[in-house]
Amino acid sequence: MNAANESLLGGGGVDGAIHRAAGARLLEECRTLGGCETGNANITRGYNLKAKHVIHAVGPVYRDGKHNEPVLLASAYRTSLELASQNKCASIAFPAISTGIYGYPLEDAARIALRVIVDYLGEHPEITLARFVLYDARAFEVHARVLEQVLAE
């Protein structure tokens, strides 16, 4: 899964790394999609990646949490999971959407993401593995702690 910007044409961070690794054909396919609205996602082939598909989700830029950011972030994760199900993806790997340059507070974003993922997987057994690929040990620790809390609810 790719934390993309609305153009879907590559950028920095996870988005740029995925585009570089997948190769020029990914950019060519993304140009045909006409972008993607915040809170939504699109799917492409994986090209030079080991992954068969790349799901490009656009998370919100965080302002203050009062401009629909939680709803948009949850929607980005949910739409990504729906695309994975529709395209018969047994597994999906997520970055921490919107927590880099988009400024979403890590713990708040982790709680939203993990709640959506746990709820979705509970009703969709076709996805057998969902994992996070995180930037550093702090992000891992936050996600691990929040997951324990979400599972205890």
VMD Tcl script that builds the backbone (N, CA, C; Angstrom):
set m [mol new atoms 459]
animate dup $m
set s [atomselect $m all]
$s set {name element resname resid chain x y z} {
  {N N MET 1 A 0.834 -1.157 0.000}
  {CA C MET 1 A 0.000 0.000 0.000}
  {C C MET 1 A 0.883 1.224 0.000}
  {N N ASN 2 A 0.482 2.210 -0.758}
  {CA C ASN 2 A 1.264 3.419 -0.945}
  {C C ASN 2 A 0.540 4.604 -0.333}
  {N N ALA 3 A 1.219 5.354 0.522}
  {CA C ALA 3 A 0.685 6.612 1.039}
  {C C ALA 3 A 0.953 7.674 -0.010}
  {N N ALA 4 A -0.037 7.914 -0.852}
  {CA C ALA 4 A 0.137 8.748 -2.032}
  {C C ALA 4 A -0.375 10.165 -1.811}
  {N N ASN 5 A -0.022 11.040 -2.755}
  {CA C ASN 5 A -0.648 12.354 -2.805}
  {C C ASN 5 A -1.773 12.302 -3.836}
  {N N GLU 6 A -2.575 13.348 -3.929}
  {CA C GLU 6 A -3.759 13.309 -4.787}
  {C C GLU 6 A -3.449 13.128 -6.266}
  {N N SER 7 A -2.256 13.494 -6.709}
  {CA C SER 7 A -1.920 13.340 -8.128}
  {C C SER 7 A -1.628 11.886 -8.493}
  {N N LEU 8 A -1.198 11.092 -7.528}
  {CA C LEU 8 A -0.743 9.700 -7.715}
  {C C LEU 8 A 0.495 9.602 -8.595}
  {N N LEU 9 A 1.193 10.702 -8.803}
  {CA C LEU 9 A 2.318 10.719 -9.723}
  {C C LEU 9 A 3.674 10.660 -9.028}
  {N N GLY 10 A 3.703 10.194 -7.808}
  {CA C GLY 10 A 4.957 10.077 -7.074}
  {C C GLY 10 A 5.212 11.327 -6.254}
  {N N GLY 11 A 6.095 11.204 -5.332}
  {CA C GLY 11 A 6.433 12.310 -4.440}
  {C C GLY 11 A 7.589 11.881 -3.581}
  {N N GLY 12 A 7.578 12.307 -2.332}
  {CA C GLY 12 A 8.634 11.935 -1.405}
  {C C GLY 12 A 8.223 10.740 -0.572}
  {N N GLY 13 A 9.028 10.423 0.401}
  {CA C GLY 13 A 8.710 9.380 1.365}
  {C C GLY 13 A 8.381 8.042 0.739}
  {N N VAL 14 A 7.365 7.383 1.305}
  {CA C VAL 14 A 6.930 6.063 0.848}
  {C C VAL 14 A 6.534 6.123 -0.629}
  {N N ASP 15 A 5.798 7.160 -0.998}
  {CA C ASP 15 A 5.313 7.304 -2.372}
  {C C ASP 15 A 6.468 7.302 -3.372}
  {N N GLY 16 A 7.464 8.129 -3.131}
  {CA C GLY 16 A 8.608 8.195 -4.035}
  {C C GLY 16 A 9.374 6.885 -4.093}
  {N N ALA 17 A 9.541 6.243 -2.944}
  {CA C ALA 17 A 10.270 4.967 -2.898}
  {C C ALA 17 A 9.546 3.894 -3.697}
  {N N ILE 18 A 8.230 3.835 -3.572}
  {CA C ILE 18 A 7.455 2.840 -4.322}
  {C C ILE 18 A 7.543 3.111 -5.809}
  {N N HIS 19 A 7.405 4.356 -6.214}
  {CA C HIS 19 A 7.497 4.682 -7.637}
  {C C HIS 19 A 8.873 4.340 -8.204}
  {N N ARG 20 A 9.924 4.664 -7.458}
  {CA C ARG 20 A 11.275 4.344 -7.938}
  {C C ARG 20 A 11.463 2.835 -8.080}
  {N N ALA 21 A 11.014 2.075 -7.078}
  {CA C ALA 21 A 11.207 0.625 -7.100}
  {C C ALA 21 A 10.336 -0.063 -8.151}
  {N N ALA 22 A 9.137 0.433 -8.369}
  {CA C ALA 22 A 8.218 -0.195 -9.328}
  {C C ALA 22 A 8.602 0.100 -10.771}
  {N N GLY 23 A 9.226 1.230 -11.011}
  {CA C GLY 23 A 9.653 1.582 -12.354}
  {C C GLY 23 A 8.679 2.490 -13.088}
  {N N ALA 24 A 9.086 2.884 -14.266}
  {CA C ALA 24 A 8.371 3.898 -15.052}
  {C C ALA 24 A 6.952 3.479 -15.443}
  {N N ARG 25 A 6.699 2.191 -15.582}
  {CA C ARG 25 A 5.350 1.764 -15.985}
  {C C ARG 25 A 4.304 2.077 -14.918}
  {N N LEU 26 A 4.721 2.115 -13.648}
  {CA C LEU 26 A 3.775 2.503 -12.595}
  {C C LEU 26 A 3.325 3.945 -12.802}
  {N N LEU 27 A 4.252 4.823 -13.060}
  {CA C LEU 27 A 3.895 6.219 -13.313}
  {C C LEU 27 A 2.987 6.336 -14.532}
  {N N GLU 28 A 3.288 5.578 -15.589}
  {CA C GLU 28 A 2.439 5.600 -16.789}
  {C C GLU 28 A 1.005 5.197 -16.448}
  {N N GLU 29 A 0.834 4.132 -15.661}
  {CA C GLU 29 A -0.505 3.699 -15.295}
  {C C GLU 29 A -1.190 4.732 -14.392}
  {N N CYS 30 A -0.447 5.284 -13.449}
  {CA C CYS 30 A -1.034 6.290 -12.544}
  {C C CYS 30 A -1.531 7.510 -13.315}
  {N N ARG 31 A -0.848 7.867 -14.381}
  {CA C ARG 31 A -1.295 9.015 -15.200}
  {C C ARG 31 A -2.679 8.780 -15.794}
  {N N THR 32 A -3.029 7.522 -16.021}
  {CA C THR 32 A -4.342 7.212 -16.618}
  {C C THR 32 A -5.479 7.284 -15.604}
  {N N LEU 33 A -5.160 7.355 -14.315}
  {CA C LEU 33 A -6.188 7.299 -13.279}
  {C C LEU 33 A -6.822 8.652 -12.968}
  {N N GLY 34 A -6.164 9.728 -13.356}
  {CA C GLY 34 A -6.734 11.055 -13.113}
  {C C GLY 34 A -6.689 11.488 -11.658}
  {N N GLY 35 A -5.762 10.953 -10.894}
  {CA C GLY 35 A -5.622 11.345 -9.500}
  {C C GLY 35 A -6.559 10.586 -8.580}
  {N N CYS 36 A -6.636 11.058 -7.347}
  {CA C CYS 36 A -7.424 10.386 -6.315}
  {C C CYS 36 A -7.745 11.403 -5.223}
  {N N GLU 37 A -8.975 11.409 -4.775}
  {CA C GLU 37 A -9.386 12.337 -3.725}
  {C C GLU 37 A -8.881 11.878 -2.356}
  {N N THR 38 A -8.686 12.832 -1.476}
  {CA C THR 38 A -8.299 12.525 -0.102}
  {C C THR 38 A -9.352 11.635 0.547}
  {N N GLY 39 A -8.873 10.586 1.216}
  {CA C GLY 39 A -9.766 9.624 1.850}
  {C C GLY 39 A -10.141 8.469 0.949}
  {N N ASN 40 A -9.625 8.461 -0.258}
  {CA C ASN 40 A -9.953 7.417 -1.218}
  {C C ASN 40 A -8.677 6.679 -1.614}
  {N N ALA 41 A -8.818 5.684 -2.489}
  {CA C ALA 41 A -7.672 4.900 -2.939}
  {C C ALA 41 A -7.924 4.370 -4.347}
  {N N ASN 42 A -6.856 4.089 -5.051}
  {CA C ASN 42 A -6.882 3.437 -6.365}
  {C C ASN 42 A -5.876 2.297 -6.345}
  {N N ILE 43 A -6.028 1.381 -7.286}
  {CA C ILE 43 A -5.123 0.234 -7.352}
  {C C ILE 43 A -4.485 0.161 -8.731}
  {N N THR 44 A -3.205 -0.225 -8.746}
  {CA C THR 44 A -2.475 -0.428 -10.000}
  {C C THR 44 A -1.740 -1.763 -9.914}
  {N N ARG 45 A -1.098 -2.123 -10.992}
  {CA C ARG 45 A -0.193 -3.270 -10.971}
  {C C ARG 45 A 1.062 -2.903 -10.184}
  {N N GLY 46 A 1.820 -3.899 -9.782}
  {CA C GLY 46 A 3.030 -3.669 -9.004}
  {C C GLY 46 A 4.288 -3.512 -9.836}
  {N N TYR 47 A 4.246 -3.923 -11.078}
  {CA C TYR 47 A 5.373 -3.816 -12.007}
  {C C TYR 47 A 6.638 -4.440 -11.439}
  {N N ASN 48 A 7.701 -3.690 -11.174}
  {CA C ASN 48 A 8.975 -4.274 -10.739}
  {C C ASN 48 A 9.001 -4.661 -9.259}
  {N N LEU 49 A 7.929 -4.442 -8.543}
  {CA C LEU 49 A 7.851 -4.828 -7.143}
  {C C LEU 49 A 7.505 -6.313 -7.023}
  {N N LYS 50 A 7.767 -6.902 -5.874}
  {CA C LYS 50 A 7.328 -8.278 -5.633}
  {C C LYS 50 A 5.812 -8.336 -5.490}
  {N N ALA 51 A 5.210 -7.234 -5.066}
  {CA C ALA 51 A 3.757 -7.158 -4.912}
  {C C ALA 51 A 3.082 -7.146 -6.286}
  {N N LYS 52 A 1.968 -7.874 -6.409}
  {CA C LYS 52 A 1.224 -7.891 -7.663}
  {C C LYS 52 A 0.511 -6.574 -7.914}
  {N N HIS 53 A 0.103 -5.919 -6.825}
  {CA C HIS 53 A -0.652 -4.671 -6.921}
  {C C HIS 53 A -0.064 -3.634 -5.970}
  {N N VAL 54 A -0.329 -2.375 -6.283}
  {CA C VAL 54 A -0.066 -1.276 -5.365}
  {C C VAL 54 A -1.391 -0.554 -5.168}
  {N N ILE 55 A -1.788 -0.419 -3.923}
  {CA C ILE 55 A -2.974 0.364 -3.590}
  {C C ILE 55 A -2.470 1.723 -3.137}
  {N N HIS 56 A -2.918 2.755 -3.824}
  {CA C HIS 56 A -2.480 4.124 -3.565}
  {C C HIS 56 A -3.582 4.824 -2.779}
  {N N ALA 57 A -3.344 5.096 -1.508}
  {CA C ALA 57 A -4.343 5.753 -0.658}
  {C C ALA 57 A -3.878 7.168 -0.331}
  {N N VAL 58 A -4.825 8.090 -0.343}
  {CA C VAL 58 A -4.514 9.487 -0.044}
  {C C VAL 58 A -5.100 9.836 1.318}
  {N N GLY 59 A -4.221 10.040 2.266}
  {CA C GLY 59 A -4.642 10.453 3.596}
  {C C GLY 59 A -4.708 11.962 3.689}
  {N N PRO 60 A -5.315 12.460 4.753}
  {CA C PRO 60 A -5.469 13.902 4.914}
  {C C PRO 60 A -4.210 14.579 5.437}
  {N N VAL 61 A -4.051 15.838 5.086}
  {CA C VAL 61 A -3.072 16.692 5.741}
  {C C VAL 61 A -3.702 17.095 7.075}
  {N N TYR 62 A -2.970 16.911 8.149}
  {CA C TYR 62 A -3.505 17.203 9.478}
  {C C TYR 62 A -3.394 18.700 9.760}
  {N N ARG 63 A -4.535 19.292 10.128}
  {CA C ARG 63 A -4.532 20.704 10.537}
  {C C ARG 63 A -4.717 20.795 12.042}
  {N N ASP 64 A -5.831 20.297 12.547}
  {CA C ASP 64 A -6.095 20.369 13.973}
  {C C ASP 64 A -7.039 19.262 14.431}
  {N N GLY 65 A -7.367 18.328 13.551}
  {CA C GLY 65 A -8.275 17.234 13.882}
  {C C GLY 65 A -9.740 17.609 13.820}
  {N N LYS 66 A -10.025 18.843 13.450}
  {CA C LYS 66 A -11.412 19.326 13.422}
  {C C LYS 66 A -11.897 19.617 12.006}
  {N N HIS 67 A -11.128 19.177 11.025}
  {CA C HIS 67 A -11.478 19.407 9.627}
  {C C HIS 67 A -11.677 18.085 8.892}
  {N N ASN 68 A -12.391 17.174 9.552}
  {CA C ASN 68 A -12.743 15.878 8.971}
  {C C ASN 68 A -11.551 14.927 8.806}
  {N N GLU 69 A -10.423 15.257 9.392}
  {CA C GLU 69 A -9.238 14.415 9.221}
  {C C GLU 69 A -9.450 12.985 9.697}
  {N N PRO 70 A -10.054 12.746 10.878}
  {CA C PRO 70 A -10.241 11.351 11.309}
  {C C PRO 70 A -11.107 10.539 10.347}
  {N N VAL 71 A -12.162 11.141 9.827}
  {CA C VAL 71 A -13.051 10.450 8.883}
  {C C VAL 71 A -12.301 10.145 7.590}
  {N N LEU 72 A -11.538 11.105 7.101}
  {CA C LEU 72 A -10.793 10.906 5.859}
  {C C LEU 72 A -9.699 9.854 6.016}
  {N N LEU 73 A -9.013 9.848 7.158}
  {CA C LEU 73 A -7.972 8.844 7.371}
  {C C LEU 73 A -8.586 7.452 7.456}
  {N N ALA 74 A -9.665 7.312 8.203}
  {CA C ALA 74 A -10.340 6.014 8.294}
  {C C ALA 74 A -10.799 5.551 6.917}
  {N N SER 75 A -11.316 6.461 6.127}
  {CA C SER 75 A -11.782 6.121 4.784}
  {C C SER 75 A -10.633 5.645 3.889}
  {N N ALA 76 A -9.469 6.266 4.002}
  {CA C ALA 76 A -8.315 5.846 3.201}
  {C C ALA 76 A -7.938 4.397 3.516}
  {N N TYR 77 A -7.933 4.046 4.792}
  {CA C TYR 77 A -7.627 2.659 5.173}
  {C C TYR 77 A -8.737 1.706 4.726}
  {N N ARG 78 A -9.977 2.070 4.979}
  {CA C ARG 78 A -11.100 1.196 4.627}
  {C C ARG 78 A -11.166 0.961 3.119}
  {N N THR 79 A -11.023 2.020 2.338}
  {CA C THR 79 A -11.062 1.882 0.880}
  {C C THR 79 A -9.920 1.004 0.385}
  {N N SER 80 A -8.764 1.127 0.998}
  {CA C SER 80 A -7.624 0.275 0.630}
  {C C SER 80 A -7.931 -1.194 0.896}
  {N N LEU 81 A -8.510 -1.472 2.034}
  {CA C LEU 81 A -8.882 -2.847 2.368}
  {C C LEU 81 A -9.956 -3.378 1.415}
  {N N GLU 82 A -10.912 -2.546 1.068}
  {CA C GLU 82 A -11.956 -2.967 0.114}
  {C C GLU 82 A -11.347 -3.293 -1.237}
  {N N LEU 83 A -10.409 -2.473 -1.696}
  {CA C LEU 83 A -9.737 -2.765 -2.970}
  {C C LEU 83 A -8.935 -4.060 -2.882}
  {N N ALA 84 A -8.288 -4.289 -1.753}
  {CA C ALA 84 A -7.539 -5.549 -1.570}
  {C C ALA 84 A -8.488 -6.733 -1.672}
  {N N SER 85 A -9.633 -6.661 -1.017}
  {CA C SER 85 A -10.618 -7.749 -1.083}
  {C C SER 85 A -11.117 -7.949 -2.507}
  {N N GLN 86 A -11.500 -6.879 -3.168}
  {CA C GLN 86 A -12.052 -6.954 -4.525}
  {C C GLN 86 A -11.056 -7.535 -5.519}
  {N N ASN 87 A -9.765 -7.335 -5.257}
  {CA C ASN 87 A -8.722 -7.804 -6.172}
  {C C ASN 87 A -8.039 -9.075 -5.684}
  {N N LYS 88 A -8.679 -9.750 -4.722}
  {CA C LYS 88 A -8.223 -11.048 -4.224}
  {C C LYS 88 A -6.795 -11.018 -3.677}
  {N N CYS 89 A -6.475 -9.933 -2.979}
  {CA C CYS 89 A -5.177 -9.829 -2.311}
  {C C CYS 89 A -5.297 -10.497 -0.939}
  {N N ALA 90 A -4.506 -11.507 -0.703}
  {CA C ALA 90 A -4.553 -12.211 0.580}
  {C C ALA 90 A -3.822 -11.439 1.667}
  {N N SER 91 A -2.925 -10.548 1.274}
  {CA C SER 91 A -2.173 -9.787 2.261}
  {C C SER 91 A -2.038 -8.340 1.810}
  {N N ILE 92 A -1.783 -7.484 2.791}
  {CA C ILE 92 A -1.597 -6.060 2.511}
  {C C ILE 92 A -0.615 -5.512 3.532}
  {N N ALA 93 A 0.254 -4.630 3.097}
  {CA C ALA 93 A 1.223 -3.976 3.984}
  {C C ALA 93 A 0.956 -2.475 3.954}
  {N N PHE 94 A 0.828 -1.899 5.137}
  {CA C PHE 94 A 0.511 -0.480 5.270}
  {C C PHE 94 A 1.682 0.320 5.822}
  {N N PRO 95 A 1.881 1.527 5.316}
  {CA C PRO 95 A 2.692 2.509 6.042}
  {C C PRO 95 A 1.751 3.236 7.005}
  {N N ALA 96 A 2.279 4.091 7.835}
  {CA C ALA 96 A 1.450 4.904 8.732}
  {C C ALA 96 A 0.999 6.135 7.939}
  {N N ILE 97 A -0.127 6.009 7.260}
  {CA C ILE 97 A -0.626 7.043 6.351}
  {C C ILE 97 A -0.778 8.376 7.075}
  {N N SER 98 A -0.327 9.418 6.444}
  {CA C SER 98 A -0.464 10.818 6.861}
  {C C SER 98 A 0.406 11.225 8.043}
  {N N THR 99 A 1.239 10.332 8.567}
  {CA C THR 99 A 2.012 10.670 9.764}
  {C C THR 99 A 3.375 11.274 9.455}
  {N N GLY 100 A 3.750 11.322 8.208}
  {CA C GLY 100 A 5.023 11.946 7.839}
  {C C GLY 100 A 4.831 13.431 7.608}
  {N N ILE 101 A 5.087 13.842 6.403}
  {CA C ILE 101 A 4.998 15.261 6.062}
  {C C ILE 101 A 3.580 15.819 6.214}
  {N N TYR 102 A 2.568 14.946 6.198}
  {CA C TYR 102 A 1.185 15.415 6.368}
  {C C TYR 102 A 0.853 15.725 7.824}
  {N N GLY 103 A 1.725 15.365 8.754}
  {CA C GLY 103 A 1.661 15.834 10.117}
  {C C GLY 103 A 0.636 15.234 11.053}
  {N N TYR 104 A 0.028 14.110 10.684}
  {CA C TYR 104 A -0.981 13.518 11.568}
  {C C TYR 104 A -0.284 12.962 12.809}
  {N N PRO 105 A -0.776 13.277 14.017}
  {CA C PRO 105 A -0.150 12.727 15.222}
  {C C PRO 105 A -0.150 11.194 15.194}
  {N N LEU 106 A 1.011 10.621 15.435}
  {CA C LEU 106 A 1.214 9.184 15.256}
  {C C LEU 106 A 0.232 8.336 16.056}
  {N N GLU 107 A 0.062 8.625 17.325}
  {CA C GLU 107 A -0.814 7.791 18.151}
  {C C GLU 107 A -2.272 7.889 17.683}
  {N N ASP 108 A -2.721 9.076 17.359}
  {CA C ASP 108 A -4.098 9.245 16.872}
  {C C ASP 108 A -4.301 8.494 15.563}
  {N N ALA 109 A -3.326 8.620 14.659}
  {CA C ALA 109 A -3.425 7.933 13.367}
  {C C ALA 109 A -3.399 6.417 13.553}
  {N N ALA 110 A -2.552 5.925 14.448}
  {CA C ALA 110 A -2.468 4.483 14.693}
  {C C ALA 110 A -3.798 3.952 15.227}
  {N N ARG 111 A -4.428 4.692 16.136}
  {CA C ARG 111 A -5.710 4.248 16.705}
  {C C ARG 111 A -6.775 4.145 15.613}
  {N N ILE 112 A -6.840 5.137 14.744}
  {CA C ILE 112 A -7.821 5.113 13.653}
  {C C ILE 112 A -7.529 3.942 12.721}
  {N N ALA 113 A -6.287 3.828 12.292}
  {CA C ALA 113 A -5.899 2.773 11.350}
  {C C ALA 113 A -6.173 1.386 11.915}
  {N N LEU 114 A -5.730 1.151 13.119}
  {CA C LEU 114 A -5.859 -0.186 13.696}
  {C C LEU 114 A -7.307 -0.547 13.984}
  {N N ARG 115 A -8.113 0.418 14.379}
  {CA C ARG 115 A -9.548 0.145 14.601}
  {C C ARG 115 A -10.208 -0.259 13.284}
  {N N VAL 116 A -9.924 0.472 12.204}
  {CA C VAL 116 A -10.497 0.148 10.898}
  {C C VAL 116 A -10.031 -1.227 10.440}
  {N N ILE 117 A -8.746 -1.490 10.552}
  {CA C ILE 117 A -8.186 -2.759 10.079}
  {C C ILE 117 A -8.731 -3.937 10.873}
  {N N VAL 118 A -8.739 -3.840 12.191}
  {CA C VAL 118 A -9.249 -4.934 13.030}
  {C C VAL 118 A -10.719 -5.198 12.710}
  {N N ASP 119 A -11.522 -4.148 12.616}
  {CA C ASP 119 A -12.944 -4.319 12.301}
  {C C ASP 119 A -13.134 -4.957 10.930}
  {N N TYR 120 A -12.385 -4.486 9.943}
  {CA C TYR 120 A -12.536 -4.998 8.575}
  {C C TYR 120 A -12.129 -6.471 8.494}
  {N N LEU 121 A -10.979 -6.788 9.058}
  {CA C LEU 121 A -10.498 -8.172 8.975}
  {C C LEU 121 A -11.412 -9.134 9.709}
  {N N GLY 122 A -12.094 -8.653 10.734}
  {CA C GLY 122 A -13.038 -9.495 11.456}
  {C C GLY 122 A -14.211 -9.937 10.602}
  {N N GLU 123 A -14.497 -9.204 9.547}
  {CA C GLU 123 A -15.619 -9.526 8.670}
  {C C GLU 123 A -15.188 -9.976 7.273}
  {N N HIS 124 A -13.888 -9.969 7.008}
  {CA C HIS 124 A -13.388 -10.295 5.673}
  {C C HIS 124 A -12.208 -11.263 5.763}
  {N N PRO 125 A -12.492 -12.555 5.906}
  {CA C PRO 125 A -11.418 -13.536 6.080}
  {C C PRO 125 A -10.560 -13.752 4.834}
  {N N GLU 126 A -10.950 -13.174 3.703}
  {CA C GLU 126 A -10.140 -13.344 2.491}
  {C C GLU 126 A -8.784 -12.659 2.617}
  {N N ILE 127 A -8.675 -11.663 3.471}
  {CA C ILE 127 A -7.374 -11.044 3.749}
  {C C ILE 127 A -6.826 -11.737 4.988}
  {N N THR 128 A -5.756 -12.485 4.802}
  {CA C THR 128 A -5.218 -13.301 5.889}
  {C C THR 128 A -4.063 -12.635 6.628}
  {N N LEU 129 A -3.507 -11.562 6.048}
  {CA C LEU 129 A -2.381 -10.888 6.685}
  {C C LEU 129 A -2.439 -9.400 6.378}
  {N N ALA 130 A -2.424 -8.598 7.419}
  {CA C ALA 130 A -2.264 -7.149 7.287}
  {C C ALA 130 A -1.103 -6.775 8.191}
  {N N ARG 131 A -0.142 -6.079 7.635}
  {CA C ARG 131 A 1.017 -5.693 8.430}
  {C C ARG 131 A 1.316 -4.224 8.222}
  {N N PHE 132 A 2.036 -3.660 9.168}
  {CA C PHE 132 A 2.531 -2.304 9.041}
  {C C PHE 132 A 4.023 -2.358 8.773}
  {N N VAL 133 A 4.480 -1.531 7.867}
  {CA C VAL 133 A 5.902 -1.330 7.617}
  {C C VAL 133 A 6.156 0.107 8.054}
  {N N LEU 134 A 6.843 0.252 9.176}
  {CA C LEU 134 A 6.933 1.542 9.849}
  {C C LEU 134 A 8.323 2.135 9.763}
  {N N TYR 135 A 8.376 3.432 9.931}
  {CA C TYR 135 A 9.596 4.205 9.724}
  {C C TYR 135 A 10.700 3.919 10.741}
  {N N ASP 136 A 10.313 3.762 12.006}
  {CA C ASP 136 A 11.345 3.596 13.029}
  {C C ASP 136 A 10.787 2.856 14.249}
  {N N ALA 137 A 11.659 2.635 15.227}
  {CA C ALA 137 A 11.277 1.894 16.431}
  {C C ALA 137 A 10.177 2.606 17.204}
  {N N ARG 138 A 10.195 3.927 17.241}
  {CA C ARG 138 A 9.153 4.664 17.952}
  {C C ARG 138 A 7.789 4.408 17.324}
  {N N ALA 139 A 7.716 4.446 16.009}
  {CA C ALA 139 A 6.445 4.185 15.319}
  {C C ALA 139 A 5.974 2.765 15.609}
  {N N PHE 140 A 6.901 1.821 15.629}
  {CA C PHE 140 A 6.546 0.437 15.959}
  {C C PHE 140 A 5.994 0.345 17.379}
  {N N GLU 141 A 6.672 0.960 18.326}
  {CA C GLU 141 A 6.235 0.910 19.723}
  {C C GLU 141 A 4.844 1.509 19.891}
  {N N VAL 142 A 4.591 2.636 19.236}
  {CA C VAL 142 A 3.274 3.271 19.321}
  {C C VAL 142 A 2.206 2.350 18.739}
  {N N HIS 143 A 2.457 1.791 17.571}
  {CA C HIS 143 A 1.471 0.903 16.944}
  {C C HIS 143 A 1.235 -0.356 17.776}
  {N N ALA 144 A 2.292 -0.917 18.349}
  {CA C ALA 144 A 2.131 -2.121 19.177}
  {C C ALA 144 A 1.278 -1.821 20.413}
  {N N ARG 145 A 1.539 -0.694 21.056}
  {CA C ARG 145 A 0.766 -0.320 22.248}
  {C C ARG 145 A -0.686 -0.041 21.891}
  {N N VAL 146 A -0.913 0.697 20.824}
  {CA C VAL 146 A -2.274 1.023 20.406}
  {C C VAL 146 A -3.019 -0.234 19.975}
  {N N LEU 147 A -2.342 -1.166 19.300}
  {CA C LEU 147 A -2.998 -2.419 18.911}
  {C C LEU 147 A -3.487 -3.178 20.133}
  {N N GLU 148 A -2.678 -3.255 21.158}
  {CA C GLU 148 A -3.107 -3.921 22.394}
  {C C GLU 148 A -4.371 -3.267 22.943}
  {N N GLN 149 A -4.413 -1.943 22.929}
  {CA C GLN 149 A -5.587 -1.219 23.436}
  {C C GLN 149 A -6.813 -1.488 22.565}
  {N N VAL 150 A -6.649 -1.460 21.267}
  {CA C VAL 150 A -7.771 -1.690 20.350}
  {C C VAL 150 A -8.305 -3.105 20.532}
  {N N LEU 151 A -7.438 -4.078 20.656}
  {CA C LEU 151 A -7.874 -5.463 20.823}
  {C C LEU 151 A -8.558 -5.692 22.164}
  {N N ALA 152 A -8.232 -4.870 23.161}
  {CA C ALA 152 A -8.841 -5.014 24.487}
  {C C ALA 152 A -10.214 -4.349 24.574}
  {N N GLU 153 A -10.562 -3.529 23.599}
  {CA C GLU 153 A -11.846 -2.795 23.638}
  {C C GLU 153 A -13.011 -3.731 23.445}
}
mol reanalyze $m
mol bondsrecalc $m
mol representation Tube
mol addrep $m
